[in-house]
């Protein structure tokens, strides 16, 4: 069984929100202003001090560098990290203000985990015909419907499987846009940190040719209108999707896709409605 994942606290969410998953050292030291895979670091190196003021989002490389004791003499100092972090936050003062307020929200108490039990697994093994299917990955519908984003359950390499919302749009020039949206309640890894895994699973499941794919990413659960286009340095058949690069969507980029994002994700007849306006003829019948 994978380890229980600690529910992200209001503080953690606030740090992710204020930093927009940018590593402040990457942004200001390496001029790398993009979403990075990373981790929360404690600026004063005291893990028990998990306040908004003491936390910072660092990419994995900078996190390692900052955490390793040996490099402390010549490495980045606490004061420097703090300065760069604040400079990053200052670029979006309203978001930072909101993050500070949200970080003070009290976390709900986590229920105490019950001791492990063996009877469920042993019964499942003894009754493979009746219960064997439960060990298989979750199965989701094979069809995709125009203008109807669907929930998608994905596996993650780090064991923190999650869900997201997927919408497919076939462009007139044969490219296929897949909009991957993070939704409230995703219990697993973020759609940014698992982008290679999710992309592989969606493309394989729906047989989307990698050379026609346009992958878009959006956080529907954050109060943020940003969309990113993700491209991969490597994609099938060369190898698994890897080396992702995020590019914030601009009006020009949207225009090149003949799409524009809607402000709100709406529901109708118990289905999500499309999150993207199409500036071309678009059917509403089944896609596959
Ligand atoms: Zn970094």
Boltz pocket constraint, residues with backbone or C-beta under 6 A from the ligand:
constraints:
  - pocket:
      binder: B
      contacts: [[A, 23], [A, 24], [A, 25], [A, 26], [A, 27], [A, 36], [A, 58], [A, 59], [A, 60], [A, 61], [A, 62], [A, 63]]
      max_distance: 6.0
